[in-house]
């Protein structure tokens, strides 16, 4: 049976790439999209999520509006300079026909998990505020969720906001620390693997053989322009689709385990500190923390072929 997933998202070009990947993968059943700030403000994230499910002919999938700001810090801005003013590469889009559900994203997560114990996988590909709020509403979801697959963090590499922090974790470090230490089964798909998967102009052009692929190619031009401006290459790392790929086929990745804590203030705000010492039996402050499955390697060729296959079949 397909794995039932909720994607918590801030679309966002790579979020759109991830959502369309999930919607066209028979291993997955998308039971809802919950929205959050990050690449865009939450109101626009909700509109974009509605646009994406309608584009895919899946307008009945619930889209649920999420938090507008982090738990304990101010929202310093959004990444429209990366994703365009409309979040989708400034490609023109019609207004969505549908509307968001009336409940909050956190409540939707709680309700869905508690109604289907052991069946729901949460895939947050933006800041982790909605998941942290869901934990506050109903701590029992820790024991009822199937899995949490987080796109975020940097275990053994530099961040992409600053040397310490990856963007999703940096945007709400308090929420991230709560999610990583809650005790539910968590896998971190962070920059250690997402930066090893590179999509270039030729790769995006190879997706044009389907309507969905042509759309992804169109919205990604803005993304490629950003990377060229900052890195002098027209290619990009593959962040959010990597979390979807892990849900489809974990064998694409290699992983190790260990506790993770998140720095919540100061110069290293948002850093994901991973205890790799293999000494967790000792009575230290770290040993009482739950294990996190941390992706450290990826078969990028297999990933890119899987992604192309699913998008061309859409």
Secondary structure as UniProt FT lines:
FT   STRAND          3..9
FT   HELIX           13..23
FT   TURN            26..27
FT   STRAND          28..35
FT   HELIX           42..55
FT   TURN            56..57
FT   TURN            59..60
FT   STRAND          63..64
FT   HELIX           80..83
FT   TURN            85..86
FT   TURN            89..90
FT   HELIX           105..115
FT   TURN            117..119
FT   STRAND          120..124
FT   HELIX           129..137
FT   TURN            139..140
FT   HELIX           141..144
FT   STRAND          147..151
FT   HELIX           167..171
FT   HELIX           173..180
FT   STRAND          186..189
FT   HELIX           191..194
FT   TURN            195..196
FT   STRAND          198..200
FT   HELIX           201..205
FT   TURN            206..209
FT   HELIX           211..231
FT   STRAND          235..237
FT   HELIX           240..248
FT   HELIX           250..252
FT   STRAND          253..258
FT   STRAND          260..262
FT   TURN            267..270
FT   STRAND          272..274
FT   TURN            280..281
FT   TURN            285..288
FT   STRAND          292..298
FT   HELIX           300..312
//
